[in-house]
Amino acid sequence: MQIYLVGGAVRDKLLGRPIIEKDWVVVGATPADLQAKGFKQVGKDFPVFLHPETGEEYALARTERKTGLGYHGFAVHSSSDVTLEEDLIRRDLTVNAMAMDESGHIYDPFNGQSDLKARQLRHISPAFAEDPLRVLRVARFAARYAHLGFSIAGDTFKLMKQITESGELKTLSAERVWKETYRALEENSPHIYFEVLKACGGLSDWFPELEVLWGVPNPPKWHPEVDTGIHTMMVLEQAAIMTNAPVTRFAALCHDLGKGITPEENLPGHPGHEKSGVPLVKQFCRRLKTPTQYEDLAKIACEFHLHLHRVETLTPNTMVKLLEKTDAFRKPERFEQFLLVCESDFKGRIGFENKQYPQGQIMRNALNECLNVDVQALIAKGFQGKKLGDMIHQARVTKLRELLNTDG
């Protein structure tokens, strides 16, 4: 029995990056051998075991053979005679197909170390094209390592296009697509994930509302970059600078979906795109089966981001309505995420990246002031139901008039 550290842990160790999790492959063993050492089997499709002390995953070396469409269309063979190289060749990229033994020796049959130095994401064999999920995985790795100068090898990109043209992305489950997308939203440069998918034709099956944004013009006066798809990627890039939260980054991605259905006669303007985008956000989220909090924040960002941009022209009454409609009083943390999306939208334009966005702080101050309204005192006076709601609203408006020094 030989045990090797494999995959991402070896790759990141060689890159000098922190190792998040360790995966191990066991060569020359049977399930009975591992169970005798106290390992607990958890894998259904192939033998994976949990270490009795560390809880880390140990998989028996295995081979895979394509038998049908999609991510699950494979026959898996695992036995004690499967070699390390046979196990490594079934992996996606050369940089993910290295192993390290207990003495620290690196096994690198597909020149992963060379590709690490060359900053290339390269497939191992033509079998890469058998698994459609790899299109999303490579796009995600591109998003993770773009800041280190990594790019996708030309031949690998051709295979990715071949997979998307085959229609096999349709065979993936929404859960798998969302899992890869969620993980991409956590990466250093999440916009690269969507740019790669756009370039290889991988947006149309799962992200059609996003794909149509490229080529849709905006007024150059407000958007020097003009193209809505490019703007959306710039907004996502700014959101990634400001926050690590995937839910906020996702809302930034969705904020302008309404511009994809603007009637041609209205272009390059987009009147009413905020409200027309909300059903598209809902449709987008339901297809991907996103968690409810992702859909909720994305819909708020879509419908109300222009209100925030114009906050300096709003009356205290309208500002309070904005706080109420976005449920800021009950969910101030989500409102803060909304403010970050709006700031990302403002800065996600050529020449605006480093400009200040005072609107966000104006609304933070407004929310804090309104939270000082003594609701219990109004209840003590006997107000209830709709009348109580009206009195709370008016008290908040009064607070903002005093704060902003206005009669409006």
C-alpha positions as CSV (number, residue, x, y, z in Angstrom):
1,M,0.0,0.0,0.0
2,Q,1.4,3.4,-1.0
3,I,-0.3,6.7,0.0
4,Y,0.2,10.0,-1.9
5,L,-1.0,13.5,-1.4
6,V,-2.6,14.5,-4.7
7,G,-4.3,17.3,-6.7
8,G,-4.8,20.8,-5.4
9,A,-2.8,20.4,-2.2
10,V,0.3,19.6,-4.3
11,R,-0.4,22.4,-6.7
12,D,-0.8,25.0,-4.1
13,K,2.1,23.8,-2.1
14,L,4.3,24.3,-5.2
15,L,2.8,27.8,-5.7
16,G,3.4,28.7,-2.1
17,R,-0.3,29.2,-1.4
18,P,-2.1,28.0,1.7
19,I,-3.5,24.5,1.5
20,I,-7.2,24.5,2.3
21,E,-7.8,20.8,2.2
22,K,-5.8,17.6,1.5
23,D,-6.8,14.8,-0.7
24,W,-5.0,11.5,-0.7
25,V,-4.9,8.5,-3.1
26,V,-4.1,5.0,-2.0
27,V,-2.4,2.6,-4.5
28,G,-2.1,-1.1,-4.1
29,A,-4.9,-1.5,-1.5
30,T,-8.5,-2.9,-1.2
31,P,-11.4,-1.5,0.8
32,A,-10.8,-4.3,3.3
33,D,-7.2,-3.1,3.8
34,L,-8.3,0.4,4.7
35,Q,-11.2,-0.7,6.9
36,A,-8.8,-2.9,8.8
37,K,-6.9,0.3,9.6
38,G,-10.0,2.0,11.0
39,F,-10.9,4.0,7.9
40,K,-14.6,4.6,7.3
41,Q,-16.0,4.2,3.8
42,V,-18.2,7.1,2.6
43,G,-18.0,7.0,-1.2
44,K,-21.0,5.5,-3.1
45,D,-19.7,5.7,-6.7
46,F,-16.2,4.7,-5.9
47,P,-14.3,3.8,-2.7
48,V,-13.5,6.9,-0.6
49,F,-12.6,6.6,3.0
50,L,-12.2,9.0,6.0
51,H,-9.0,8.8,8.0
52,P,-9.9,7.7,11.6
53,E,-8.0,10.6,13.2
54,T,-7.7,13.5,10.7
55,G,-11.0,12.9,8.9
56,E,-9.3,13.6,5.6
57,E,-10.4,11.8,2.4
58,Y,-8.5,8.9,1.1
59,A,-9.6,7.5,-2.3
60,L,-8.5,4.2,-3.8
61,A,-6.7,4.7,-7.1
62,R,-9.2,4.4,-9.9
63,T,-9.8,4.7,-13.6
64,E,-12.8,6.1,-15.5
65,R,-14.4,5.2,-18.8
66,K,-17.0,7.3,-20.6
67,T,-20.3,5.5,-20.9
68,G,-22.9,8.2,-21.4
69,L,-23.7,11.9,-21.4
70,G,-23.0,14.4,-18.6
71,Y,-21.1,14.5,-15.4
72,H,-22.3,11.1,-14.2
73,G,-21.8,9.2,-17.5
74,F,-18.7,7.3,-16.4
75,A,-17.9,3.7,-15.4
76,V,-15.4,3.7,-12.5
77,H,-13.0,0.9,-11.9
78,S,-11.1,0.7,-8.7
79,S,-8.8,-2.1,-7.6
80,S,-5.4,-2.8,-6.0
81,D,-3.7,-3.1,-9.5
82,V,-4.6,0.5,-10.6
83,T,-1.3,2.5,-10.8
84,L,-0.7,6.0,-9.6
85,E,-0.2,7.2,-13.2
86,E,-3.5,5.6,-14.3
87,D,-5.3,7.5,-11.5
88,L,-3.6,10.8,-12.3
89,I,-4.4,10.7,-16.0
90,R,-8.1,10.8,-15.5
91,R,-7.8,14.3,-13.9
92,D,-8.5,17.5,-15.7
93,L,-5.4,19.7,-15.8
94,T,-1.7,18.9,-15.6
95,V,-1.3,21.2,-12.6
96,N,-3.9,19.1,-10.8
97,A,-2.3,15.8,-11.7
98,M,0.7,15.8,-9.5
99,A,1.3,13.6,-6.4
100,M,3.7,13.7,-3.5
101,D,4.8,10.7,-1.4
102,E,5.5,10.7,2.3
103,S,9.2,11.7,1.7
104,G,8.2,14.8,-0.3
105,H,9.1,13.4,-3.7
106,I,6.9,14.8,-6.5
107,Y,5.4,12.5,-9.1
108,D,4.6,14.5,-12.2
109,P,4.0,12.3,-15.2
110,F,2.3,15.1,-17.2
111,N,4.6,18.0,-16.6
112,G,2.4,19.9,-14.2
113,Q,5.4,21.7,-12.7
114,S,6.4,23.0,-16.1
115,D,2.9,24.4,-16.7
116,L,2.9,26.0,-13.2
117,K,6.1,27.9,-14.1
118,A,4.6,28.8,-17.5
119,R,1.4,29.9,-15.8
120,Q,-0.7,27.6,-18.1
121,L,-3.9,25.7,-17.4
122,R,-3.5,22.8,-19.7
123,H,-5.6,19.6,-20.1
124,I,-3.9,16.2,-19.7
125,S,-5.5,14.2,-22.5
126,P,-8.3,14.3,-25.1
127,A,-10.4,12.6,-22.4
128,F,-10.8,16.1,-20.9
129,A,-13.6,16.6,-23.4
130,E,-15.6,13.7,-21.9
131,D,-16.7,15.7,-18.8
132,P,-18.7,18.9,-19.5
133,L,-18.2,20.0,-15.9
134,R,-14.6,20.7,-16.7
135,V,-15.6,23.7,-18.8
136,L,-16.8,25.3,-15.6
137,R,-13.9,24.0,-13.5
138,V,-11.3,25.4,-15.8
139,A,-13.1,28.8,-15.9
140,R,-13.1,28.8,-12.1
141,F,-9.4,28.0,-11.9
142,A,-8.8,30.8,-14.4
143,A,-10.7,33.1,-12.0
144,R,-8.6,31.8,-9.0
145,Y,-5.2,32.3,-10.6
146,A,-5.6,35.2,-13.0
147,H,-3.9,37.6,-10.6
148,L,-0.9,35.3,-10.7
149,G,-0.7,35.5,-14.5
150,F,-2.3,32.2,-15.4
151,S,-4.1,31.7,-18.7
152,I,-5.8,28.8,-20.5
153,A,-3.7,26.9,-23.0
154,G,-4.9,27.3,-26.6
155,D,-5.6,23.6,-27.2
156,T,-7.5,23.3,-23.9
157,F,-9.6,26.3,-24.8
158,K,-10.4,24.6,-28.2
159,L,-11.7,21.6,-26.3
160,M,-13.8,23.8,-24.0
161,K,-15.4,25.3,-27.1
162,Q,-15.9,21.8,-28.5
163,I,-17.7,20.7,-25.3
164,T,-20.0,23.8,-25.3
165,E,-20.9,23.3,-29.0
166,S,-21.8,19.7,-28.3
167,G,-24.6,20.8,-26.0
168,E,-23.4,18.6,-23.1
169,L,-23.4,21.5,-20.7
170,K,-27.2,21.1,-20.7
171,T,-26.8,17.6,-19.2
172,L,-25.3,19.1,-16.0
173,S,-27.5,19.5,-13.0
174,A,-28.4,22.9,-11.6
175,E,-26.8,21.9,-8.4
176,R,-23.4,21.2,-10.0
177,V,-23.5,24.4,-12.1
178,W,-24.4,26.5,-9.0
179,K,-21.7,24.8,-6.9
180,E,-19.0,25.8,-9.5
181,T,-20.4,29.3,-9.9
182,Y,-20.6,29.8,-6.2
183,R,-17.0,28.7,-5.8
184,A,-16.0,31.0,-8.7
185,L,-17.7,33.9,-6.9
186,E,-15.4,33.2,-4.0
187,E,-12.2,33.5,-6.1
188,N,-9.9,36.4,-6.5
189,S,-11.2,37.5,-9.9
190,P,-14.8,36.1,-10.3
191,H,-15.4,38.2,-13.4
192,I,-12.8,36.0,-15.2
193,Y,-15.0,33.0,-14.7
194,F,-17.9,34.6,-16.7
195,E,-15.5,36.1,-19.3
196,V,-14.0,32.7,-20.0
197,L,-17.5,31.1,-20.3
198,K,-18.6,33.9,-22.7
199,A,-15.5,33.4,-24.8
200,C,-15.9,29.6,-25.2
201,G,-19.7,29.7,-25.7
202,G,-20.5,28.4,-22.2
203,L,-23.0,31.0,-21.1
204,S,-26.0,30.3,-23.3
205,D,-27.2,27.1,-21.6
206,W,-27.2,28.3,-18.0
207,F,-26.6,32.1,-18.1
208,P,-28.6,33.4,-21.1
209,E,-29.8,36.5,-19.3
210,L,-26.1,37.4,-18.8
211,E,-24.9,36.4,-22.2
212,V,-27.2,38.8,-24.1
213,L,-25.7,41.9,-22.2
214,W,-22.7,41.9,-24.5
215,G,-23.3,44.1,-27.4
216,V,-26.0,46.1,-25.6
217,P,-25.0,49.8,-25.6
218,N,-25.2,52.3,-22.8
219,P,-25.0,56.1,-23.2
220,P,-21.2,57.0,-23.5
221,K,-21.7,60.0,-21.3
222,W,-22.4,57.8,-18.3
223,H,-20.7,54.6,-19.5
224,P,-17.4,55.3,-21.3
225,E,-17.0,51.5,-21.7
226,V,-20.5,51.6,-23.5
227,D,-21.0,47.8,-23.7
228,T,-23.3,46.5,-20.9
229,G,-21.6,43.1,-20.7
230,I,-18.2,44.8,-20.2
231,H,-19.8,47.1,-17.6
232,T,-21.2,44.1,-15.7
233,M,-17.8,42.5,-15.6
234,M,-16.3,45.7,-14.3
235,V,-18.9,46.0,-11.6
236,L,-18.3,42.4,-10.5
237,E,-14.6,43.1,-10.5
238,Q,-15.2,46.2,-8.2
239,A,-17.5,44.2,-5.9
240,A,-14.7,41.6,-5.5
241,I,-12.3,44.3,-4.4
242,M,-14.8,45.6,-1.8
243,T,-16.1,42.4,-0.3
244,N,-15.4,38.6,-0.1
245,A,-19.1,37.8,0.2
246,P,-20.3,35.7,-2.7
247,V,-23.9,36.9,-2.2
248,T,-22.9,40.5,-2.7
249,R,-20.8,39.7,-5.7
250,F,-23.7,37.7,-7.2
251,A,-26.1,40.7,-6.8
252,A,-23.5,42.9,-8.6
253,L,-23.6,40.4,-11.5
254,C,-27.4,40.6,-11.7
255,H,-28.0,44.3,-11.2
256,D,-28.4,45.2,-14.9
257,L,-30.1,42.1,-16.4
258,G,-33.0,44.3,-17.4
259,K,-30.9,46.1,-20.0
260,G,-30.8,42.8,-22.0
261,I,-34.5,43.3,-23.0
262,T,-34.5,47.0,-23.6
263,P,-36.5,47.7,-26.9
264,E,-34.1,48.7,-29.7
265,E,-35.8,52.0,-30.3
266,N,-34.9,53.1,-26.7
267,L,-31.2,52.3,-27.0
268,P,-28.7,53.4,-25.8
269,G,-31.0,54.5,-23.0
270,H,-32.6,51.9,-20.7
271,P,-35.8,53.5,-19.2
272,G,-37.4,51.2,-16.6
273,H,-34.6,48.6,-16.8
274,E,-34.6,48.3,-13.0
275,K,-38.1,47.0,-12.7
276,S,-38.1,45.0,-16.0
277,G,-34.9,43.2,-14.7
278,V,-36.5,41.8,-11.5
279,P,-38.4,39.0,-13.3
280,L,-35.2,38.1,-15.2
281,V,-33.3,38.0,-11.9
282,K,-35.9,35.6,-10.5
283,Q,-35.8,33.5,-13.6
284,F,-32.0,33.4,-13.5
285,C,-31.9,32.4,-9.9
286,R,-34.6,29.7,-10.2
287,R,-32.7,28.1,-13.1
288,L,-29.5,27.9,-11.0
289,K,-31.4,27.0,-7.8
290,T,-29.6,29.7,-5.9
291,P,-30.2,30.0,-2.1
292,T,-33.1,32.4,-1.3
293,Q,-30.8,35.1,0.1
294,Y,-29.0,35.4,-3.2
295,E,-32.2,35.9,-5.1
296,D,-33.5,38.4,-2.6
297,L,-30.4,40.6,-2.6
298,A,-30.1,40.4,-6.4
299,K,-33.7,41.6,-6.8
300,I,-33.2,44.5,-4.4
301,A,-30.0,45.5,-6.2
302,C,-31.7,45.3,-9.6
303,E,-34.8,47.3,-8.7
304,F,-33.3,50.0,-6.5
305,H,-29.7,50.7,-7.5
306,L,-30.6,53.9,-9.5
307,H,-32.5,55.2,-6.4
308,L,-29.3,55.0,-4.5
309,H,-27.3,56.8,-7.2
310,R,-29.8,59.7,-7.1
311,V,-30.0,59.8,-3.3
312,E,-28.8,63.4,-3.1
313,T,-31.9,64.5,-5.0
314,L,-34.4,62.4,-3.0
315,T,-36.7,63.9,-0.4
316,P,-36.6,62.6,3.2
317,N,-40.0,61.0,2.5
318,T,-38.7,59.1,-0.5
319,M,-35.5,58.1,1.4
320,V,-37.6,56.5,4.1
321,K,-39.7,54.7,1.5
322,L,-36.4,53.4,0.0
323,L,-35.3,52.1,3.4
324,E,-38.7,50.5,3.9
325,K,-39.0,48.9,0.5
326,T,-35.5,47.3,0.9
327,D,-36.4,46.1,4.4
328,A,-33.4,47.9,5.8
329,F,-34.8,48.3,9.3
330,R,-35.2,44.5,9.7
331,K,-32.2,43.5,7.7
332,P,-29.5,46.2,8.0
333,E,-26.7,43.8,7.1
334,R,-28.4,43.0,3.8
335,F,-28.9,46.7,3.2
336,E,-25.2,47.2,3.7
337,Q,-24.6,44.6,1.0
338,F,-27.0,46.5,-1.3
339,L,-25.0,49.7,-0.7
340,L,-21.8,47.9,-1.7
341,V,-23.4,46.7,-4.9
342,C,-24.5,50.2,-5.7
343,E,-20.9,51.5,-5.1
344,S,-19.6,48.7,-7.3
345,D,-22.0,49.8,-10.1
346,F,-20.8,53.4,-9.8
347,K,-17.1,52.4,-9.9
348,G,-17.5,49.7,-12.5
349,R,-17.0,52.2,-15.4
350,I,-13.9,53.4,-17.2
351,G,-12.4,56.3,-15.3
352,F,-14.7,55.9,-12.2
353,E,-12.7,53.1,-10.5
354,N,-11.1,55.4,-7.9
355,K,-13.8,58.0,-7.5
356,Q,-15.7,58.5,-4.2
357,Y,-19.3,57.4,-3.7
358,P,-20.8,59.6,-1.0
359,Q,-24.3,58.2,-1.7
360,G,-23.5,55.1,0.3
361,Q,-22.6,57.0,3.5
362,I,-25.6,59.3,3.1
363,M,-27.9,56.3,3.3
364,R,-26.0,54.7,6.1
365,N,-26.4,57.9,8.1
366,A,-30.1,58.0,7.1
367,L,-30.7,54.4,8.3
368,N,-28.9,55.1,11.6
369,E,-30.9,58.2,12.2
370,C,-34.2,56.4,11.5
371,L,-33.3,53.6,13.9
372,N,-33.4,56.2,16.6
373,V,-37.2,56.5,16.3
374,D,-38.7,55.3,19.6
375,V,-41.3,52.8,18.3
376,Q,-42.2,51.6,21.8
377,A,-43.2,55.2,22.7
378,L,-45.6,55.3,19.8
379,I,-47.1,52.0,20.8
380,A,-47.5,53.3,24.4
381,K,-49.5,56.2,23.0
382,G,-52.1,53.6,21.7
383,F,-51.2,53.6,18.0
384,Q,-51.6,50.3,16.3
385,G,-52.0,48.6,12.9
386,K,-51.8,50.9,9.8
387,K,-51.9,54.0,12.0
388,L,-48.9,52.8,13.9
389,G,-47.1,52.2,10.6
390,D,-47.9,55.7,9.4
391,M,-46.7,57.3,12.6
392,I,-43.4,55.4,12.5
393,H,-42.9,56.4,8.9
394,Q,-43.6,60.1,9.7
395,A,-41.3,60.0,12.7
396,R,-38.5,58.7,10.5
397,V,-39.2,61.4,7.9
398,T,-39.0,64.0,10.6
399,K,-35.6,62.6,11.8
400,L,-34.2,62.8,8.3
401,R,-35.5,66.4,7.8
402,E,-33.6,67.3,10.9
403,L,-30.5,65.4,9.8
404,L,-30.5,66.8,6.3
405,N,-31.7,70.3,7.3
406,T,-34.4,70.4,4.7
407,D,-38.1,71.1,4.5
408,G,-38.6,68.5,1.7
